[in-house]
Amino acid sequence: MGYVIVTGAAGGIGQALVRAFAEAGYPVIGVDLAAKPERLPTAHYIQCDLARTVAEPTYAEEIFSTIRTTLDGQPFDALINNAAVQILGKVEGLNRDAWHRTLDVNLLAPFLWAQALLPELEEAKGCVLNISSIHARLTKPEFVAYATSKAALSGMTRAMAIELGSRVRVNAIEPAAIDTPMLLAGFNGNPAGYELLKYCHPSRCVGSTDGLARLAVAITQLEDGFANGSIVRFDGGIGAQLHDPRTLYVSCEDSG
């Protein structure tokens, strides 16, 4: 099996992605701004700032050169664009720095990394998998920068798939609430709120990092080129649910 690159490898979803691909037999190159977590099963780990790879071409080329040296001519099966930042703020308060940081990491980096590594991906008949978000379609107050970046990422997925065609497959996953440490920390001291979040989803649960990672591996392993330009929802059905007063009442009633 060829190499897989996972960006945002040190986060909750990123670590699950690394584990799942490693367990499936892929050598994984983890990429993150943070240091490598203990016992993360990567074949190689590159600590770098994705935003700098957007803003500084010389720095970017150093990183891509390191990756090519690491690949050493071996097949490169998949680029998993998982890294993201989530900067919240009201419309009146979002400044330019917040917008630049959000778009650089969430949108421009996935494009520029795919662009830079396109020859290696094309040679291996590989694929790009973008981890988008339910916020690409459904969002809430103070998520304007994040939701915009994810809507653009899903749109870019479709557009790149059309242009690259049979050369390199490009797909995306749009997860809803996933049980990452960050999500759980947001409900610290409010277990009832977390239970209510579960019952907002028709599945009556939030998604698991391992489940999302297994889906990512499955999409990557679909060698049939017809699975291209797909935006796969991993949202427990919440994206299909009509939010009228009765729906809300039933959900709350079911939650006890």
VEXZA-873793 format. One record per residue: x, y, z of N, C-alpha, C in turn. Coordinates in steps of 0.001 Angstrom, whole numbers, plus 524288, in hexadecimal, padded with zeros to 5 digits. Atoms other than C-alpha are relative to their C-alpha. Layout:
<recs>
XYZXYZXYZ;...
</recs>
This chain:
<recs>
803457FB53800008000080000800008036A804E280000;7FD197FB27800448043980DF27FD5E7FF458035B804D0;800477FC677FB9F8063081928806C37FACF802F18001E;804727FC877FF1B7FB028210880C7B801EE804818035C;7FECE7FB647FCD77FCD582EEA8117C7FB08801B9802BD;804627FE057FCE87F3D28337581C69801AA8052580273;7FEED7FB037FD707F404841E381FF47FC8E80074804DD;802D47FFB17FB087EF75845DA82D75800527FAE5802F4;7FF80805567FDF57F4C3838C58320F800087FFAA805EB;7FFAC8002B7FA467F60E83C98840637FAC2800D3802AE;805237FF0C7FDB57E7AD83FF4842727FCE77FAFF800BF;8033D804927FEE37DCA5836EC846777FE9E7FCE47FB28;8014B802AF804E17D7FC833C6838BB804F87FE4F7FD3C;7FB18801418029E7E5D5834278336A802847FB1780217;7FDAB804B77FDBE7EAD3829F083CEE7FCEC7FB237FE7D;80336804798019E7DF5882113839AA8010B7FE9D7FA4E;7FEC0800F98057F7E24A822AA82B2B8053B7FD327FF77;7FAD8802808003A7F09381F3C82D447FF9B7FA47801A1;8007E805647FE1C7ED018131A8351C7FD3D7FC8C7FC02;803138032F803A37E2EA80E7D82B428031D7FEAA7FB1A;7FCEA80117804B67EBDF80FDD81F80804987FC688013D;7FBB1803757FE7A7F73880999826CF7FE167FA6B800BB;8022E805387FF347EE937FE2D82ACE7FE837FD697FAD6;8015280223805287EA767FCB881C96804D87FEB77FCC8;7FB2D8017B802A27F8BC7FB13818E5802DC804557FD2D;7FD727FBA1802A77FC3180895813C8804538025A80363;7FC437FCC17FD31808C580F72817BD7FDF8805A180004;8027C7FAE17FF76803F281C9281CDD8040F8042D80138;7FCF77FB577FEBE80AA7829C481C8D7FC51803C3802C5;803337FC5D7FD07804A6831FF82748802338057E7FF9F;7FE707FA8280065804F0840C9826167FCCE80325803E1;802D97FCB77FC4B8018284A63830C6803A18044180208;7FD0A7FBD97FD6F805AE8570F83732801FB7FE328054F;7FE8A802027FAD68061B84FE884437803F57FB937FF85;7FC4A804567FFDC8107584629848287FD1C7FAD17FF86;8025F80522800B980DFD837D4845687FE2F7FDC780538;801EB8028B7FB338053E8319184FC6802AF7FABB800D6;7FD9B8050B7FECA80ACB825C1856AC7FCCD7FB807FDB2;80248804DE8020A8080F818878506E7FCA0800D07FB21;802C97FF4C804ED8025B81E9584412802D17FCD17FBCD;7FD56803B6803768052081403839D68012E8021E7FA89;7FE767FDDE8051080AE681C6B82F16805397FDB37FE53;7FAE68018780212815D5817E482637803B8804A480034;7FCFE7FB227FFC181A5D8260D825D67FC64804458021E;803177FBB17FDD1815FC832A382C63802C28051C7FEB1;7FDD57FAF280183818008406D8275F7FD2D8044580305;802437FBBA7FCFD815C384BC48309D80095805027FCD3;7FFC57FB428032D81233857BA828AA7FB0180328800AD;804607FC607FFA08090B8635B827EE7FD69800597FAA3;802AC7FFF0805127FF16861AF81D007FF17805867FE0E;800E47FA98801A07FC1A8703681CFE804E98024A7FD7D;7FB1C7FE168024F80A6E872F981A21800E47FDA97FA96;7FF638024A8053680A178699380EA47FCA2802DE7FC02;803307FCBC803747FFB38729A8090C8029B805487FF2A;7FE067FAA18002F8061F87F9780C39805A5800717FE2F;7FA637FFB4801158147887C1F80A09801947FBB37FC2B;7FEB5803FA803ED817BC875267FD3A805207FD1D8010C;7FB01802977FEF3825D28726B801587FF6A7FBE980449;80106803B47FBC08216986C0A80E057FCE17FB5B7FDF5;8033E8043580226817258645080692803537FC2B7FCE2;7FCCC80377803378212785F0A7FD0A803AB7FCB780354;7FCCC8031B7FC68829D585AC8808597FCE47FB558021A;80350804387FDF281E82852F080DF17FEE47FBF37FBC8;8013F803B28043281AC384CFF800DF804D87FCEC7FE54;7FB28802C58012F828FC849A07FE39801077FBB980405;7FF70803F07FBE1829808429D80B537FC5A7FB677FF09;803C88042B8011581D4883B06807A3801D77FCA07FB71;7FE368030780489822CC837187FA61804B07FC958016B;7FB8F803247FE3482F59832A2800DB7FE1C7FB5A80334;80235804307FCC78275382ABC80A847FD6B7FBD57FC9C;8028B803BC8038781F588248B7FF9F8040C7FCC17FD0B;7FBA1802B68028B82C0C821107F8A47FE317FC9C7FB6D;801CB802CE8049C824E081D007EC617FBEF7FBD4800FB;80409803E07FEBC81B608141D7F3977FA998022F7FE97;8053D7FE218016080CE6814D07EFE77FDB1803828043D;802A87FC527FC81804F681FD57F5E47FA2A7FF7D7FEEE;8056980176801147F70381B027F7207FC028042E80153;8042B7FC697FE607EFCC825D87FE2E8020C8048C80339;7FF407FB597FCC87F051833958039A7FAE7800F3802E9;804A17FF1B7FCCA7E6CD8351D80EE4800718056F80266;7FFED7FA9B7FE177E46A843A58110E7FC3F800768049C;803338001D7FB467DF948432C81F07800B8804D48036E;7FED97FB9D7FC827E5FA84EE1825BA7FC18804747FF3E;803AA7FB9B8003F7DCF985A2D8290A8007F8034B804E7;800917FC967FB767DB6B865CE831F17FA5A801CF8002D;8056C7FE537FF417CE7586A2D8378B80011804EA80362;7FFED7FAF57FD4F7CE728789483B097FA718022280000;805637FE3B7FF857C14487CFC840207FFD8805D78011C;800987FA727FEEC7BC5288ADC8409D7FB408022F7FD44;804747FD5B802657B0FF893C483DBD801C5802EF7FB21;7FEC87FD41804D87B04E89A6283083802C08052780122;7FDBF7FAE37FECE7B3748A772836D1805A17FFA6801F5;7FAEE8005F7FD727BFAC8A22B83D57804327FCFF7FD18;7FC1580319802D37C6668995A8335D803CC803977FD21;7FC2B7FC9D802837D30889FCB82F2E802B57FD3A7FB77;7FD51802268048E7DBBD89DB7823698037B7FB5F80167;7FC87804437FE6D7E54F8953282AD87FD017FAE3800AB;80333804B07FF437DA7588BB682E957FE6B7FDAC7FABE;80181801DF8052E7D5E788AE4820878049D7FD917FD27;7FB6C8020D802C07E38F8891181B0B801AA7FABE80240;7FE67804E37FD817E70687E91824F27FC437FB977FE8E;803EC803F8801387DA4487747822828006E7FE257FA5F;7FFDB8017C805817DB068779A813BF8053A7FD8F7FE7D;7FAE4802438013E7E99C874C38134F800447FA3E80184;7FF8E805617FE1A7E8A68686281B7E7FBB77FC817FDCB;8047D80350801547DB1786380817D87FF0E7FF677FA2A;8014180015805917DAC58668C8094D804D4800257FC82;7FB8E7FF5E803857E75686B448030B804197FBBE800BE;7FC2F804317FF1F7F04E86153809817FE597FAE27FD61;8018E804C4802C77E836855AE804B5800DA800567FA19;7FF2A7FF70805A37E8B985B287F6EB805CB7FFE67FEA3;7FA787FF8D801557F72B85EA37F6FC802FB7FAEF800F2;7FD7B805107FF0C7FB32851987FCF87FE987FC247FBB0;8018E8037A804497F35A84A257F2D2802B2801987FAED;7FD717FE09804BC7F8EF852BD7E819805C87FE7E7FFE6;7FA648010E7FFC980704851037EC9F8013F7FA347FF69;7FEFE805A480000805DE842417EE1C7FD057FD207FBB9;8031F802538042E7FD84840077E20D803157FC187FCA7;7FD2A803DD803368084E839657DA09800877FAB3802AE;7FF6E804E77FD2180A9782F447E4A87FAC77FD2780085;805308025D7FF987FC0682D0A7E6907FE497FDB77FAC7;801AC801CD8052B7F99C82BD37D802802F37FB117FE63;7FCE3804978016B804A88221D7D6287FDF17FB16802A2;801F2804867FD0E7FEB5819437E08B7FA277FF227FF4D;805B480037800737F0A281B617DC077FD86800B580567;801B57FF1C7FAA47EE81820BF7E9AD7FB3E8037D80061;804AF7FCE17FF1D7E419829307EFB1800FC804278042A;8002C7FBF07FBFA7E18B835467F7CF7FADA7FF62802E1;804BE800337FCD27D7E28347C8030880008804AF803A7;800787FB537FCC47D3A88413E8093E7FC247FF0D8046C;8039A800587FB997CDCF84119816DD7FD638054B8008F;803037FB297FFCF7C37984B968158A7FCCC8000A8050B;8032D7FFA17FB407B83D84DAE81F247FA48800B27FE92;805907FED88009C7A99284E11820B47FF21805D87FF7F;800787FA4F8005E7ABF185CB1821EA80075801F07FA64;8001D7FE90805837ADD085CB4813307FA6C800C97FE1C;805807FFC38019479EF685B42812707FC7C8025D80426;8034B7FE567FBA37991B85DFA81FD3803868023E80439;7FC837FDA67FC2579EE286736829C17FCE5802E880421;802757FD3E7FBAB79BF586FF183564802EF8050E80109;7FD817FAF07FF1879F5087D7083AB5805B47FF86801A7;7FA767FF577FEB77AD9C8816683BFD803977FC3E7FD1A;7FCCF803A38030F7B23F876FD83259800DE801F87FA6D;7FFFE7FE1D805657B27A87FE18266D8052D7FEE07FD3A;7FAF7800F8802987C12087E938239E800CD7FA2A7FF10;7FF43805A9800707C1B686FFC826427FC4A7FDAE7FBF5;803DA80226803A57B52586CF581EDB80142801877FA64;7FE867FE428053E7B990875058133C804887FCC67FDE3;7FB6E80301801C27C69186DDE812AC7FE857FA667FE98;801778056A801097C014860888133D7FC627FF917FB42;803397FFFE804B87B5DD863F1808FD80376800717FB2A;7FC587FF738045E7C0FA8683580031803207FAFF7FF28;7FD09804E28007D7C88B85BA98031C7FCC67FBD37FD38;8035D803C9802AF7BCFC853427FEFE7FF53801797FA46;800687FE3C805697BB4F85B907F2D0804FA7FEF47FCF3;7FAFC80102802897C9BF85A727EFB8800A67FA327FEC9;7FFC4805A9800E37C8B784BA87F1157FD567FE917FAE1;802E28012C804CF7BE7884B117E663802D7802287FB38;7FD7A7FD81804797C5B5854937DD8A805127FD3D7FE80;7FB1C802BC8012A7D2C884D8C7DED17FEFB7FAA57FDA2;80150805228022C7CC5A840707DC277FEA2800707FA3B;801727FF348057C7C6C1845CB7CF82804D9800F37FCAE;7FB5E7FEA6803137D3BC84B577CB19803ED7FB867FFB0;7FC0B804257FFF97DC7F8400B7CF207FDF87FAE27FDB9;8025B80485802887D2FD835B27CA7E802447FAD5801C6;7FDF6805357FEC97D92D828437C9C08059F8001F801F6;7FA797FFAD7FE6B7E6AD82D507CD76800A17FF22805E2;7FFE4800617FA477E45982EED7DC217FA73800BF801F8;8053A7FF757FDC87D7A582C957E36380017803EF80481;800757FC257FBCA7D31A8376D7EC8C7FA947FF818026C;804EE8009F7FD2E7C88A835007F6CC8004B802D28053A;800267FD657FAE67C45083AC2803C87FC1E7FD4880394;803AE801BA7FBF97BDA6836EB8106F7FE41804D3802FD;802247FBB57FCDC7B4A58405C817947FDEF7FDCE8052B;801C8802067FAF47B40C83BF0825D77FCD28040A80305;802A37FCAB7FC257AAB48416282FF3803097FF8080520;7FD5A800367FAEC7ADB38409683E96802FB7FADE8009E;7FC988048D7FF427B9178374D8412E8023D8003C80580;7FE86800247FA777BD47832DE84EB7805DA800E4800EA;7FA897FE8E7FF1C7CA67839B284EE68009D8025080576;7FF1E7FD657FAF87D0AE83EBA85B6E7FE36805AE7FFFA;801AC7FA8F800557CDB684C708568B7FA198007B800C0;805AF7FFDF7FF5C7BF28849828556D7FE837FEF6805A7;80148801667FA997BEBA8431C862D28016A80465803C0;7FE657FBB27FC987C61284E83868ED7FBFD804627FFF4;803F97FBF38005A7BB7185795864187FB457FEEE80362;804618016D7FC9D7B1AB8503A86C99801D47FEAE80582;7FDE6801037FACA7BA4584F8E878A87FC61802438042A;803987FE3A7FBF37B132850478845D7FA5F800547FE3A;805577FFC9802087A52A84F2C87BCB7FEB07FAE17FD38;801238050D802797A29B840A8879697FA917FFCF7FD93;8054A7FFFA80239794308436287705800088026E7FA90;7FF987FD898051F797CE84C5286BCD8024C7FC577FBF3;7FD9D803C2803987A045841CA865CA7FC137FBC27FE7D;80404803E48012F79536837E0866D57FBF18023C7FC45;803C47FD878038078C0E8418D8605880238800657FA79;7FD857FFD380523795DB843438554C7FF637FAC47FD33;800AA8052B8025F795538349A852F47FA807FF627FDD6;8056E800D38018D78685834E08523F7FE31803CD7FBD6;801357FCA580476786AC83FF184867800DB7FD1F7FADC;7FEEE80317804A678BB0835D683EC17FC247FB707FFBB;8037C8047F80071781FE82BBE839858028D7FAE1801AE;7FD36804B57FE4D78C698218383C6F800417FF90805EC;7FFCF7FFB27FA4178B75825AD84AD78058F7FF288021A;7FA96800337FE3079A3E8265E84BC280324803E87FCD0;7FC5E7FD02803377A5AD82E798472D803AC7FC227FD57;7FC8680374802DA7AF92828FD83DC5805007FEE4802FB;7FB09801637FD8A7BBF082219842118047F8013F7FC4B;7FB647FF0A8033D7C980825A183D63801907FB0E7FD0E;7FE98804EA802937CBF38174A83A627FC5E7FED07FB6F;803AE800E2804407BF978165A83236801298037A7FB59;7FE997FC65804337C35C8225D82A70804F57FE2D7FD42;7FB0F801CB802487D10881CF9828747FF367FB2C7FC9C;8010D804B1803307CBE780FD5823A17FD678017A7FAD9;802797FE24804CD7C3608170A819DD804168024F7FC55;7FBDE7FDAA803357CF3E81EA881527803447FBD07FD4A;7FCFE8044A802557D6D581213812F67FCDD7FD6B7FBA2;8034A80295803ED7CB6380C0580BA27FFAA803387FB02;8004D7FCA08049F7CA1D817C18028E8052D7FFF37FD11;7FAD0800078026A7D8B6817D780019800F47FAF97FCFB;7FF05805148026F7D89F8096D7FC987FC637FED47FB6A;8036E800CF8047D7CDDF80ADD7F2638030D801277FB08;7FCC17FF43804A07D634808BE7E6657FCC78012C7FB26;803717FEB3804567CA7E80A437DD6F7FFE0805F17FF72;7FFBB7FA5F800CD7CC91817D27D7C97FAC4802B07FFCA;805317FD9E8003C7BDE4819E17D7597FE99802A480522;800C87FD5E7FAF47BE4981DA67E5CE80383804CA8000E;7FCD47FB55800CB7C31082B507E2C57FC84804CE80061;8032D7FB517FF3E7BE44838CC7E6AA7FB987FF2B803D8;804288014B7FC487B61A832987F168800B1803018051A;800157FD7E7FADD7B266839F77FDC47FCD27FC6780389;80284804057FCCE7AF5582F97807F17FE938024480550;801D37FE137FAEE7A71E8336C813B1800E37FBE28043C;7FF40803667FB727AAE282DA6820D77FDBC8030780499;802847FC367FC827A0DB83492829217FB8A7FDD08033E;80417802417FCBE797D482AF982FFC7FA81801677FE55;805297FEAD8020A78C9B82F82827637FE358058580113;801D87FACE7FE8578C0D83D4682CD77FF768039B7FB46;8005E7FCCA804AB78E448431481F667FB147FF0D7FCDD;804DB80142802BE781B183CA381AAC7FB2F801718032A;8045E7FF277FC6577954840D98262F7FDC08057A7FF85;802B47FAFB7FFFC76F2F84B9D8255F7FF79801DF8059E;800097FE067FA9E770928540F831757FB3180377800DE;804B87FD207FEA2762A5857D9834987FEF47FF39805D9;800E08006D7FA5775D1185984842627FED57FA79801D8;8014F805447FE49757A184BB5842DA804E77FC9580033;7FB258030380007764D6845D083F278032B8012A804DE;7FD097FE7C7FB6276B6884D7B849FC7FD7E7FDC4804E2;802C3802017FB65760E084961853C3800F07FA2A800A7;7FF45805A67FFBB7622583AF9850508058F7FEB3801A3;7FA8F801047FE9B7710183B8085149800E5800DA805C9;7FF467FEDD7FA7677086841C785EAA7FD207FC078035E;80308803D27FD0D765F78385D86325802E07FACC80033;7FD15804E58002D76E1382CB685EB2804BF800258038B;7FB457FF9C7FCD7779DB831F0866087FED27FFCA805C8;8018A8004C7FA847722E831A7872B38005880537802B5;
</recs>
